[in-house]
Amino acid sequence: MMVPVRCFTCGKVIGEHWEEFKARAASKEGDEDPAAVLDDLGLDRHCCRRMFVSHQDLVDVVSPYQ
Ligand SMILES: [Zn+2]
């Protein structure tokens, strides 16, 4: 689905960084190391980092069925 606005564990606002993370690290070519991008975005805690690393964008796949 959509990336959560806040980290489930600590509540830090993370949703604003998703588009940049996807563009820089989650592309198929993999221009940058995802860990370096997360450091650059200021996501230091592993609870926030797992939100991005484990996220799968399914909103466009699922939305026609709602
Ligand atoms: Zn967190």
PDB file of the backbone (N, CA, C, O) and the ligand in Angstrom, with CONECT records:
HET     ZN  A 101       1
ATOM      1  N   MET A   1       0.847  -1.191   0.000  1.00  0.00           N
ATOM      2  CA  MET A   1       0.000   0.000   0.000  1.00  0.00           C
ATOM      3  C   MET A   1       0.884   1.242   0.000  1.00  0.00           C
ATOM      4  O   MET A   1       2.043   1.195  -0.413  1.00  0.00           O
ATOM      5  N   MET A   2       0.322   2.345   0.466  1.00  0.00           N
ATOM      6  CA  MET A   2       1.121   3.572   0.551  1.00  0.00           C
ATOM      7  C   MET A   2       2.076   3.478   1.736  1.00  0.00           C
ATOM      8  O   MET A   2       1.805   2.784   2.715  1.00  0.00           O
ATOM      9  N   VAL A   3       3.180   4.178   1.632  1.00  0.00           N
ATOM     10  CA  VAL A   3       4.124   4.170   2.756  1.00  0.00           C
ATOM     11  C   VAL A   3       3.478   4.916   3.926  1.00  0.00           C
ATOM     12  O   VAL A   3       2.867   5.965   3.724  1.00  0.00           O
ATOM     13  N   PRO A   4       3.605   4.389   5.140  1.00  0.00           N
ATOM     14  CA  PRO A   4       3.006   5.073   6.301  1.00  0.00           C
ATOM     15  C   PRO A   4       3.624   6.452   6.511  1.00  0.00           C
ATOM     16  O   PRO A   4       4.806   6.663   6.241  1.00  0.00           O
ATOM     17  N   VAL A   5       2.814   7.381   6.994  1.00  0.00           N
ATOM     18  CA  VAL A   5       3.303   8.737   7.221  1.00  0.00           C
ATOM     19  C   VAL A   5       4.319   8.753   8.358  1.00  0.00           C
ATOM     20  O   VAL A   5       5.334   9.446   8.288  1.00  0.00           O
ATOM     21  N   ARG A   6       4.037   7.984   9.400  1.00  0.00           N
ATOM     22  CA  ARG A   6       4.934   7.946  10.561  1.00  0.00           C
ATOM     23  C   ARG A   6       5.489   6.549  10.773  1.00  0.00           C
ATOM     24  O   ARG A   6       4.880   5.552  10.384  1.00  0.00           O
ATOM     25  N   CYS A   7       6.653   6.497  11.397  1.00  0.00           N
ATOM     26  CA  CYS A   7       7.239   5.220  11.793  1.00  0.00           C
ATOM     27  C   CYS A   7       6.326   4.566  12.831  1.00  0.00           C
ATOM     28  O   CYS A   7       5.887   5.223  13.775  1.00  0.00           O
ATOM     29  N   PHE A   8       6.043   3.284  12.659  1.00  0.00           N
ATOM     30  CA  PHE A   8       5.143   2.584  13.574  1.00  0.00           C
ATOM     31  C   PHE A   8       5.692   2.551  14.993  1.00  0.00           C
ATOM     32  O   PHE A   8       4.920   2.582  15.951  1.00  0.00           O
ATOM     33  N   THR A   9       6.994   2.488  15.143  1.00  0.00           N
ATOM     34  CA  THR A   9       7.591   2.296  16.461  1.00  0.00           C
ATOM     35  C   THR A   9       7.828   3.614  17.190  1.00  0.00           C
ATOM     36  O   THR A   9       7.390   3.771  18.330  1.00  0.00           O
ATOM     37  N   CYS A  10       8.515   4.568  16.552  1.00  0.00           N
ATOM     38  CA  CYS A  10       8.907   5.779  17.275  1.00  0.00           C
ATOM     39  C   CYS A  10       8.051   6.994  16.913  1.00  0.00           C
ATOM     40  O   CYS A  10       8.097   7.997  17.625  1.00  0.00           O
ATOM     41  N   GLY A  11       7.277   6.936  15.835  1.00  0.00           N
ATOM     42  CA  GLY A  11       6.383   8.033  15.485  1.00  0.00           C
ATOM     43  C   GLY A  11       7.010   9.150  14.682  1.00  0.00           C
ATOM     44  O   GLY A  11       6.355  10.158  14.416  1.00  0.00           O
ATOM     45  N   LYS A  12       8.266   8.998  14.288  1.00  0.00           N
ATOM     46  CA  LYS A  12       8.919  10.028  13.468  1.00  0.00           C
ATOM     47  C   LYS A  12       8.225  10.113  12.106  1.00  0.00           C
ATOM     48  O   LYS A  12       7.843   9.091  11.536  1.00  0.00           O
ATOM     49  N   VAL A  13       8.065  11.322  11.594  1.00  0.00           N
ATOM     50  CA  VAL A  13       7.445  11.513  10.280  1.00  0.00           C
ATOM     51  C   VAL A  13       8.441  11.072   9.212  1.00  0.00           C
ATOM     52  O   VAL A  13       9.520  11.651   9.083  1.00  0.00           O
ATOM     53  N   ILE A  14       8.073  10.042   8.446  1.00  0.00           N
ATOM     54  CA  ILE A  14       8.984   9.497   7.445  1.00  0.00           C
ATOM     55  C   ILE A  14       8.390   9.540   6.043  1.00  0.00           C
ATOM     56  O   ILE A  14       9.122   9.397   5.063  1.00  0.00           O
ATOM     57  N   GLY A  15       7.083   9.733   5.929  1.00  0.00           N
ATOM     58  CA  GLY A  15       6.410   9.659   4.634  1.00  0.00           C
ATOM     59  C   GLY A  15       6.932  10.657   3.624  1.00  0.00           C
ATOM     60  O   GLY A  15       6.886  10.412   2.419  1.00  0.00           O
ATOM     61  N   GLU A  16       7.423  11.774   4.108  1.00  0.00           N
ATOM     62  CA  GLU A  16       7.908  12.820   3.203  1.00  0.00           C
ATOM     63  C   GLU A  16       9.172  12.408   2.455  1.00  0.00           C
ATOM     64  O   GLU A  16       9.517  13.013   1.440  1.00  0.00           O
ATOM     65  N   HIS A  17       9.865  11.381   2.950  1.00  0.00           N
ATOM     66  CA  HIS A  17      11.129  10.972   2.327  1.00  0.00           C
ATOM     67  C   HIS A  17      10.969   9.840   1.315  1.00  0.00           C
ATOM     68  O   HIS A  17      11.922   9.506   0.612  1.00  0.00           O
ATOM     69  N   TRP A  18       9.787   9.249   1.230  1.00  0.00           N
ATOM     70  CA  TRP A  18       9.621   8.042   0.426  1.00  0.00           C
ATOM     71  C   TRP A  18       9.939   8.253  -1.057  1.00  0.00           C
ATOM     72  O   TRP A  18      10.661   7.458  -1.660  1.00  0.00           O
ATOM     73  N   GLU A  19       9.396   9.331  -1.644  1.00  0.00           N
ATOM     74  CA  GLU A  19       9.594   9.545  -3.077  1.00  0.00           C
ATOM     75  C   GLU A  19      11.079   9.697  -3.412  1.00  0.00           C
ATOM     76  O   GLU A  19      11.557   9.163  -4.413  1.00  0.00           O
ATOM     77  N   GLU A  20      11.798  10.429  -2.565  1.00  0.00           N
ATOM     78  CA  GLU A  20      13.227  10.611  -2.818  1.00  0.00           C
ATOM     79  C   GLU A  20      13.967   9.285  -2.644  1.00  0.00           C
ATOM     80  O   GLU A  20      14.847   8.955  -3.439  1.00  0.00           O
ATOM     81  N   PHE A  21      13.617   8.534  -1.619  1.00  0.00           N
ATOM     82  CA  PHE A  21      14.264   7.235  -1.404  1.00  0.00           C
ATOM     83  C   PHE A  21      14.019   6.316  -2.589  1.00  0.00           C
ATOM     84  O   PHE A  21      14.933   5.634  -3.053  1.00  0.00           O
ATOM     85  N   LYS A  22      12.788   6.299  -3.077  1.00  0.00           N
ATOM     86  CA  LYS A  22      12.443   5.427  -4.198  1.00  0.00           C
ATOM     87  C   LYS A  22      13.219   5.830  -5.443  1.00  0.00           C
ATOM     88  O   LYS A  22      13.739   4.978  -6.163  1.00  0.00           O
ATOM     89  N   ALA A  23      13.294   7.121  -5.689  1.00  0.00           N
ATOM     90  CA  ALA A  23      13.979   7.597  -6.890  1.00  0.00           C
ATOM     91  C   ALA A  23      15.472   7.302  -6.832  1.00  0.00           C
ATOM     92  O   ALA A  23      16.085   6.974  -7.847  1.00  0.00           O
ATOM     93  N   ARG A  24      16.052   7.420  -5.645  1.00  0.00           N
ATOM     94  CA  ARG A  24      17.503   7.287  -5.540  1.00  0.00           C
ATOM     95  C   ARG A  24      17.967   5.856  -5.310  1.00  0.00           C
ATOM     96  O   ARG A  24      19.015   5.460  -5.821  1.00  0.00           O
ATOM     97  N   ALA A  25      17.212   5.081  -4.556  1.00  0.00           N
ATOM     98  CA  ALA A  25      17.727   3.782  -4.112  1.00  0.00           C
ATOM     99  C   ALA A  25      16.918   2.587  -4.576  1.00  0.00           C
ATOM    100  O   ALA A  25      17.486   1.519  -4.804  1.00  0.00           O
ATOM    101  N   ALA A  26      15.613   2.732  -4.723  1.00  0.00           N
ATOM    102  CA  ALA A  26      14.789   1.569  -5.014  1.00  0.00           C
ATOM    103  C   ALA A  26      14.580   1.358  -6.513  1.00  0.00           C
ATOM    104  O   ALA A  26      13.758   0.531  -6.906  1.00  0.00           O
ATOM    105  N   SER A  27      15.304   2.088  -7.350  1.00  0.00           N
ATOM    106  CA  SER A  27      15.182   1.874  -8.784  1.00  0.00           C
ATOM    107  C   SER A  27      15.888   0.578  -9.167  1.00  0.00           C
ATOM    108  O   SER A  27      16.748   0.091  -8.434  1.00  0.00           O
ATOM    109  N   LYS A  28      15.529   0.040 -10.287  1.00  0.00           N
ATOM    110  CA  LYS A  28      16.081  -1.257 -10.694  1.00  0.00           C
ATOM    111  C   LYS A  28      17.584  -1.158 -10.966  1.00  0.00           C
ATOM    112  O   LYS A  28      18.332  -2.112 -10.755  1.00  0.00           O
ATOM    113  N   GLU A  29      18.006   0.015 -11.438  1.00  0.00           N
ATOM    114  CA  GLU A  29      19.428   0.178 -11.737  1.00  0.00           C
ATOM    115  C   GLU A  29      20.236   0.263 -10.442  1.00  0.00           C
ATOM    116  O   GLU A  29      21.399  -0.137 -10.403  1.00  0.00           O
ATOM    117  N   GLY A  30      19.609   0.790  -9.379  1.00  0.00           N
ATOM    118  CA  GLY A  30      20.295   0.899  -8.104  1.00  0.00           C
ATOM    119  C   GLY A  30      21.483   1.828  -8.150  1.00  0.00           C
ATOM    120  O   GLY A  30      22.607   1.416  -7.862  1.00  0.00           O
ATOM    121  N   ASP A  31      21.248   3.090  -8.511  1.00  0.00           N
ATOM    122  CA  ASP A  31      22.346   4.044  -8.651  1.00  0.00           C
ATOM    123  C   ASP A  31      23.094   4.215  -7.331  1.00  0.00           C
ATOM    124  O   ASP A  31      24.318   4.340  -7.326  1.00  0.00           O
ATOM    125  N   GLU A  32      22.355   4.222  -6.193  1.00  0.00           N
ATOM    126  CA  GLU A  32      22.997   4.495  -4.912  1.00  0.00           C
ATOM    127  C   GLU A  32      22.726   3.367  -3.929  1.00  0.00           C
ATOM    128  O   GLU A  32      21.740   2.640  -4.048  1.00  0.00           O
ATOM    129  N   ASP A  33      23.612   3.238  -2.964  1.00  0.00           N
ATOM    130  CA  ASP A  33      23.430   2.255  -1.902  1.00  0.00           C
ATOM    131  C   ASP A  33      22.266   2.699  -1.025  1.00  0.00           C
ATOM    132  O   ASP A  33      22.293   3.814  -0.505  1.00  0.00           O
ATOM    133  N   PRO A  34      21.232   1.856  -0.841  1.00  0.00           N
ATOM    134  CA  PRO A  34      20.081   2.267  -0.016  1.00  0.00           C
ATOM    135  C   PRO A  34      20.480   2.719   1.386  1.00  0.00           C
ATOM    136  O   PRO A  34      19.869   3.641   1.928  1.00  0.00           O
ATOM    137  N   ALA A  35      21.482   2.096   1.980  1.00  0.00           N
ATOM    138  CA  ALA A  35      21.911   2.495   3.330  1.00  0.00           C
ATOM    139  C   ALA A  35      22.458   3.919   3.321  1.00  0.00           C
ATOM    140  O   ALA A  35      22.210   4.683   4.254  1.00  0.00           O
ATOM    141  N   ALA A  36      23.194   4.279   2.282  1.00  0.00           N
ATOM    142  CA  ALA A  36      23.746   5.631   2.195  1.00  0.00           C
ATOM    143  C   ALA A  36      22.639   6.655   2.004  1.00  0.00           C
ATOM    144  O   ALA A  36      22.713   7.761   2.540  1.00  0.00           O
ATOM    145  N   VAL A  37      21.600   6.288   1.232  1.00  0.00           N
ATOM    146  CA  VAL A  37      20.479   7.207   1.022  1.00  0.00           C
ATOM    147  C   VAL A  37      19.724   7.422   2.328  1.00  0.00           C
ATOM    148  O   VAL A  37      19.343   8.549   2.643  1.00  0.00           O
ATOM    149  N   LEU A  38      19.505   6.359   3.086  1.00  0.00           N
ATOM    150  CA  LEU A  38      18.813   6.485   4.370  1.00  0.00           C
ATOM    151  C   LEU A  38      19.609   7.358   5.328  1.00  0.00           C
ATOM    152  O   LEU A  38      19.029   8.171   6.047  1.00  0.00           O
ATOM    153  N   ASP A  39      20.928   7.203   5.351  1.00  0.00           N
ATOM    154  CA  ASP A  39      21.773   8.067   6.185  1.00  0.00           C
ATOM    155  C   ASP A  39      21.617   9.517   5.757  1.00  0.00           C
ATOM    156  O   ASP A  39      21.503  10.413   6.593  1.00  0.00           O
ATOM    157  N   ASP A  40      21.613   9.742   4.443  1.00  0.00           N
ATOM    158  CA  ASP A  40      21.530  11.086   3.894  1.00  0.00           C
ATOM    159  C   ASP A  40      20.190  11.747   4.229  1.00  0.00           C
ATOM    160  O   ASP A  40      20.128  12.959   4.431  1.00  0.00           O
ATOM    161  N   LEU A  41      19.115  10.943   4.289  1.00  0.00           N
ATOM    162  CA  LEU A  41      17.784  11.471   4.584  1.00  0.00           C
ATOM    163  C   LEU A  41      17.594  11.726   6.077  1.00  0.00           C
ATOM    164  O   LEU A  41      16.583  12.297   6.486  1.00  0.00           O
ATOM    165  N   GLY A  42      18.557  11.308   6.889  1.00  0.00           N
ATOM    166  CA  GLY A  42      18.464  11.539   8.327  1.00  0.00           C
ATOM    167  C   GLY A  42      17.698  10.465   9.060  1.00  0.00           C
ATOM    168  O   GLY A  42      17.261  10.679  10.191  1.00  0.00           O
ATOM    169  N   LEU A  43      17.526   9.307   8.434  1.00  0.00           N
ATOM    170  CA  LEU A  43      16.838   8.195   9.092  1.00  0.00           C
ATOM    171  C   LEU A  43      17.894   7.315   9.747  1.00  0.00           C
ATOM    172  O   LEU A  43      18.446   6.408   9.124  1.00  0.00           O
ATOM    173  N   ASP A  44      18.163   7.604  11.022  1.00  0.00           N
ATOM    174  CA  ASP A  44      19.246   6.928  11.729  1.00  0.00           C
ATOM    175  C   ASP A  44      18.774   5.683  12.474  1.00  0.00           C
ATOM    176  O   ASP A  44      19.498   4.690  12.548  1.00  0.00           O
ATOM    177  N   ARG A  45      17.565   5.734  13.024  1.00  0.00           N
ATOM    178  CA  ARG A  45      17.085   4.618  13.839  1.00  0.00           C
ATOM    179  C   ARG A  45      16.679   3.440  12.954  1.00  0.00           C
ATOM    180  O   ARG A  45      16.100   3.627  11.884  1.00  0.00           O
ATOM    181  N   HIS A  46      16.987   2.231  13.408  1.00  0.00           N
ATOM    182  CA  HIS A  46      16.672   1.068  12.584  1.00  0.00           C
ATOM    183  C   HIS A  46      15.176   0.831  12.477  1.00  0.00           C
ATOM    184  O   HIS A  46      14.728   0.173  11.537  1.00  0.00           O
ATOM    185  N   CYS A  47      14.375   1.358  13.430  1.00  0.00           N
ATOM    186  CA  CYS A  47      12.920   1.193  13.310  1.00  0.00           C
ATOM    187  C   CYS A  47      12.394   1.983  12.119  1.00  0.00           C
ATOM    188  O   CYS A  47      11.477   1.530  11.433  1.00  0.00           O
ATOM    189  N   CYS A  48      12.971   3.176  11.862  1.00  0.00           N
ATOM    190  CA  CYS A  48      12.550   3.995  10.722  1.00  0.00           C
ATOM    191  C   CYS A  48      13.096   3.430   9.417  1.00  0.00           C
ATOM    192  O   CYS A  48      12.424   3.471   8.386  1.00  0.00           O
ATOM    193  N   ARG A  49      14.301   2.909   9.465  1.00  0.00           N
ATOM    194  CA  ARG A  49      14.927   2.384   8.247  1.00  0.00           C
ATOM    195  C   ARG A  49      14.174   1.165   7.728  1.00  0.00           C
ATOM    196  O   ARG A  49      14.021   0.987   6.519  1.00  0.00           O
ATOM    197  N   ARG A  50      13.704   0.323   8.653  1.00  0.00           N
ATOM    198  CA  ARG A  50      12.985  -0.873   8.200  1.00  0.00           C
ATOM    199  C   ARG A  50      11.673  -0.520   7.513  1.00  0.00           C
ATOM    200  O   ARG A  50      11.183  -1.294   6.690  1.00  0.00           O
ATOM    201  N   MET A  51      11.081   0.662   7.842  1.00  0.00           N
ATOM    202  CA  MET A  51       9.844   1.067   7.200  1.00  0.00           C
ATOM    203  C   MET A  51      10.042   1.216   5.693  1.00  0.00           C
ATOM    204  O   MET A  51       9.159   0.875   4.906  1.00  0.00           O
ATOM    205  N   PHE A  52      11.202   1.725   5.302  1.00  0.00           N
ATOM    206  CA  PHE A  52      11.476   1.933   3.888  1.00  0.00           C
ATOM    207  C   PHE A  52      12.016   0.675   3.221  1.00  0.00           C
ATOM    208  O   PHE A  52      11.625   0.328   2.106  1.00  0.00           O
ATOM    209  N   VAL A  53      12.915   0.002   3.917  1.00  0.00           N
ATOM    210  CA  VAL A  53      13.551  -1.177   3.327  1.00  0.00           C
ATOM    211  C   VAL A  53      12.529  -2.277   3.060  1.00  0.00           C
ATOM    212  O   VAL A  53      12.638  -3.011   2.078  1.00  0.00           O
ATOM    213  N   SER A  54      11.530  -2.387   3.947  1.00  0.00           N
ATOM    214  CA  SER A  54      10.567  -3.484   3.826  1.00  0.00           C
ATOM    215  C   SER A  54       9.294  -3.062   3.093  1.00  0.00           C
ATOM    216  O   SER A  54       8.371  -3.866   2.957  1.00  0.00           O
ATOM    217  N   HIS A  55       9.226  -1.804   2.614  1.00  0.00           N
ATOM    218  CA  HIS A  55       7.980  -1.335   2.009  1.00  0.00           C
ATOM    219  C   HIS A  55       7.871  -1.752   0.542  1.00  0.00           C
ATOM    220  O   HIS A  55       8.849  -1.715  -0.206  1.00  0.00           O
ATOM    221  N   GLN A  56       6.642  -2.157   0.143  1.00  0.00           N
ATOM    222  CA  GLN A  56       6.350  -2.488  -1.249  1.00  0.00           C
ATOM    223  C   GLN A  56       5.186  -1.613  -1.687  1.00  0.00           C
ATOM    224  O   GLN A  56       4.129  -1.638  -1.057  1.00  0.00           O
ATOM    225  N   ASP A  57       5.357  -0.843  -2.753  1.00  0.00           N
ATOM    226  CA  ASP A  57       4.319   0.076  -3.218  1.00  0.00           C
ATOM    227  C   ASP A  57       3.243  -0.680  -3.995  1.00  0.00           C
ATOM    228  O   ASP A  57       3.444  -1.024  -5.159  1.00  0.00           O
ATOM    229  N   LEU A  58       2.104  -0.939  -3.355  1.00  0.00           N
ATOM    230  CA  LEU A  58       1.039  -1.712  -4.004  1.00  0.00           C
ATOM    231  C   LEU A  58      -0.220  -0.882  -4.248  1.00  0.00           C
ATOM    232  O   LEU A  58      -1.227  -1.420  -4.709  1.00  0.00           O
ATOM    233  N   VAL A  59      -0.183   0.413  -3.948  1.00  0.00           N
ATOM    234  CA  VAL A  59      -1.420   1.194  -4.002  1.00  0.00           C
ATOM    235  C   VAL A  59      -2.010   1.237  -5.411  1.00  0.00           C
ATOM    236  O   VAL A  59      -3.232   1.229  -5.558  1.00  0.00           O
ATOM    237  N   ASP A  60      -1.180   1.280  -6.438  1.00  0.00           N
ATOM    238  CA  ASP A  60      -1.682   1.326  -7.805  1.00  0.00           C
ATOM    239  C   ASP A  60      -2.240  -0.029  -8.245  1.00  0.00           C
ATOM    240  O   ASP A  60      -3.100  -0.084  -9.125  1.00  0.00           O
ATOM    241  N   VAL A  61      -1.769  -1.104  -7.652  1.00  0.00           N
ATOM    242  CA  VAL A  61      -2.246  -2.440  -8.003  1.00  0.00           C
ATOM    243  C   VAL A  61      -3.596  -2.716  -7.344  1.00  0.00           C
ATOM    244  O   VAL A  61      -4.479  -3.318  -7.955  1.00  0.00           O
ATOM    245  N   VAL A  62      -3.751  -2.276  -6.106  1.00  0.00           N
ATOM    246  CA  VAL A  62      -4.921  -2.629  -5.308  1.00  0.00           C
ATOM    247  C   VAL A  62      -6.080  -1.641  -5.485  1.00  0.00           C
ATOM    248  O   VAL A  62      -7.241  -2.026  -5.346  1.00  0.00           O
ATOM    249  N   SER A  63      -5.780  -0.375  -5.787  1.00  0.00           N
ATOM    250  CA  SER A  63      -6.817   0.652  -5.775  1.00  0.00           C
ATOM    251  C   SER A  63      -8.017   0.387  -6.697  1.00  0.00           C
ATOM    252  O   SER A  63      -9.120   0.794  -6.332  1.00  0.00           O
ATOM    253  N   PRO A  64      -7.885  -0.269  -7.875  1.00  0.00           N
ATOM    254  CA  PRO A  64      -9.084  -0.496  -8.697  1.00  0.00           C
ATOM    255  C   PRO A  64     -10.110  -1.408  -8.030  1.00  0.00           C
ATOM    256  O   PRO A  64     -11.269  -1.421  -8.445  1.00  0.00           O
ATOM    257  N   TYR A  65      -9.722  -2.162  -7.019  1.00  0.00           N
ATOM    258  CA  TYR A  65     -10.624  -3.146  -6.401  1.00  0.00           C
ATOM    259  C   TYR A  65     -11.297  -2.635  -5.146  1.00  0.00           C
ATOM    260  O   TYR A  65     -12.001  -3.391  -4.478  1.00  0.00           O
ATOM    261  N   GLN A  66     -11.099  -1.368  -4.807  1.00  0.00           N
ATOM    262  CA  GLN A  66     -11.722  -0.861  -3.589  1.00  0.00           C
ATOM    263  C   GLN A  66     -13.082  -0.250  -3.883  1.00  0.00           C
ATOM    264  O   GLN A  66     -13.754   0.229  -2.969  1.00  0.00           O
TER     265      GLN A  66
HETATM  266 ZN    ZN A 101      11.301   4.946  13.970  1.00  0.00          ZN2+
END
